[in-house]
Amino acid sequence: MDTAFIAQLAAIVGPDGVVSNKTALSVYDCDGYTLEKSTPDLVVLPRSTGEVVAVVKLLHKEKIAFVPRGAGTGLSGGCLPVEAPVMIGTSRMNKILHIDLVNRYMVAQAGVVNLWVSNAVKSQGFQYAPDPSSQQACTIGGNVAENSGGPHTLKYGVTTNHVLGVELVLPDGEVVQLGGVVDDVLGYDLRGITIGAEGTFGIVTQATLRLTRQPQAYRTFLVVFETVPQATQTVSDVIAAGIIPAALEMMDNLMIQAVEAAFHVGFPTDAGAVLIIELDGLEAGLDPQTKKIMAICERNAAREVRLAQDEAERTALWKSRKRAIGAAGRLAPNYCTQDGVVPRTKVPDILAAIARISEKYQLRIGNVFHAGDGNIHPILLFDERNTEETERVLKAGREILQACVDLGGSLTGEHGIGVEKMGQMSLIFTPEDMLAMTQVRAVFNPENRCNPHKIFPTPHGCIDTRVPRRQASL
Amino acid sequence: MPQTNFVDYEKFFDCVHCGLCLSFCPTYVELGTEMDSPRGRIATMRSLHEGKFPLDAEVVRHLDLCLGCRACETACPSGVHYGELIESARSFIEEQYRRPLLDRLKRWTIDKVFPNPLGVRVFASMLKLGSALGLSRLARSDKLPQQLRSWFSMVPERGSVSSATLLEHYPAIGEKRYTVAVLSGCVMPALFGATNEATVKVLRHNGCEVVVPKAQGCCGALLLHNGNKPDGLARARQTIDVFNGLNVDALIINAAGCGAMMKEYGELFKDDPVYREKAQRVAAKVKDVTEFLGGIPLIPPSREVKKSVTYHDACHLAHGQNVRSQPRALLRAIPGLQIMELQESDWCCGSAGTYNLTEPAMARRLLDKKMANIEATEAELVVMGNPGCLMQIRAGLQQRGLSIKAVHTVDLLAEAYEG
């Protein structure tokens, strides 16, 4: 990048808002998905929508492609700069702009951390419901891009159900406001299709978030089973009984061991599987539901049902669940997390399939996931210095997703397609489907200069050979 | 470029690049730059280790800016030993990198003054002189430039610096329950003598016979945190030799930075055949004073202290040693005390050993944040367990002209035992 261009950017965001040193840039070479790496030529860190607009207009004039990035906690390489020399980071756009508790919404800049939103209104009895496991670090902008979920998705829905409006800077620098502060906005739901577009429409600079009342009361259980099938059967039975818990999470033995090593909250390391079941709502309704769940657990030969006795115990349980994937780092030098979805009655089948694939490829695979949603997260352990093993991980990952699709499921529950699963899109969509979707994208991003080479495989076939800038991390 | 070997390479693979540490890192939240986040610094250190890029000003800049507060270790699910990584990188920098002259001079002075009893005494005398002349008032003068004001804010108000040398032995008050040794430290006797005395008082009231070996000096923490490994290890060895032979139940520390380092002596000397076992033995005895008191059946203080207080978590206590609940429980044991919650209580105040001297600009930003949070509590006292934080927070309070006082947890406890 020539110095005159850098100076122009620095004039907009300040000299400390442009990263151009090569060693400094190298730390932006991947997000939470580390199997592929690519370093941007420049990183720009604006503080306001105005600065984003000025930067994007300049890029538009120079016909330079760019990629937006939040905290870089994504798990599908959504912010990997592929043929996009400039990265626009939202880390400095971390201000909560407005809180309206009477009308129950908050306006937050894209770089605000998910957990900060709930923390800001906690003392007044409110919360922001979507709680991705990375919520202590991930940003609202990234949540909007990926339409993030979280353990409590089961009852409360995902990001799109809690974002009333977004401010979007289009790739030519135009600012559009989609949605609003109320639910019923006339016209097409452009807010809806922007959420989950993985940053391919433009950069979301701020969002209007729905604030909801904190539940009056909780019942949070840790249920211990000898075997995985007992646990998965319990999940099916709870749903079949017409109970919608706030969350219904499962962990298998390998993950129990990792989590216990990391957080010491007393998970039984000899158990085959545990479920974390949470009920919430009005105090009056919880005990009858608790009884029903206890009965179902007993029927499925649960070894133990532990009820969190106070808020501290509940918090400890959730903290360890939410950081479970990271704890897998204690089991192996590297891991790759998959994010398939199956109909929830098929959870036992997909776990059996994963066990088979684990055997076939001689890989250790742990499972910690949103059982109530049928959103699985197999964690494939490996050492990136072993190229042959890394190859097996990639193959096994693809086979797991194929199995999800065969069971009537889908490729991703909440992590997005990114670069990781572009090759598998054809398992679900026909070329015509994908053409239609890219036409929608073209309405917002006609020259494909914002976050190119994401989601959709291009007709050239394998992108590994087509895109020289994108390299495996080996 | 050749591979460098400043730390066990396998340690880098503990980091899985999940990024959960980011929002816990004060410098990342202030600057928003990945290079100044724990994950970014680990990537940088790894590339340095692999010989992917040279040790240049850019690399040093980002590693220097790390506070070493270890908040990232609290956030990390994967068990990265970040403190060990950054300290190894720092000693590598000090060995291999030639800093600009002024920077070298500043660091040399710090290394010579603080761990050295004579150096600290000279420093303390200067502070006391400044304090006697009332120079601290200049910190609030509108007529002076900001930089100068912040220098004057280091000068304590009259009476807040105390020097005291402890005796070698104190009997327990009442029935003897334990025998403990106390690290009197290098900075503490000259600047916080009263706090050292308070530590002994509180321990004695809890049935402790207290021994304070005379030969002791600096534990090496300040030097090791700054990357001065040769001198730091020498101090650590000396400290190990002093305490190794003692037959005591615990080795009590009232400075969080020292306690965190001394608990790691075993790891530090794991490849040293002469010191390995001694180091492990000493490290196993180390306890922060609040950790020790929190772990025994406390003989509760009886005097009322009618004050409102808030508690600041020193980084090397909360993140470095996971001591959070014990000091709070001790405060709750003081009759009459009203405790207010401090927002972001475990967010670094910017002191970070000698960071406020080497990186004043970032230290100031963090101090401003801490001050705003302290002021919002409307407490009369802010309580903490580390001399570095005490100096930094006192300076901040003074410069803002606030009437809130900063004290050590044992200062307040001693008041509740003896008035």
Interface residues (C-beta under 8 A of the other chain):
Chain A: D16 V19 N21 K22 T23 A24 S26 V27 Y28 C30 D31 G32 T34 V43 L45 A71 G72 T73 G89 S91 R92 N94 G111 V113 L115 W116 S134 Q136 A137 C138 A261 A262 F263 R323 A324 I325 G326 A327 A328 G329 R330 P333 N334 Y335 D383
Chain B: E10 F13 D14 C15 V16 H17 C18 G19 L20 C21 L22 S23 F24 Y28 V29 L31 G32 T33 E34 M35 R39 G40 A43 T44 S47 K52 F53 D56 E58 V59 H62 A75 C76 P77 S78 G79 V80
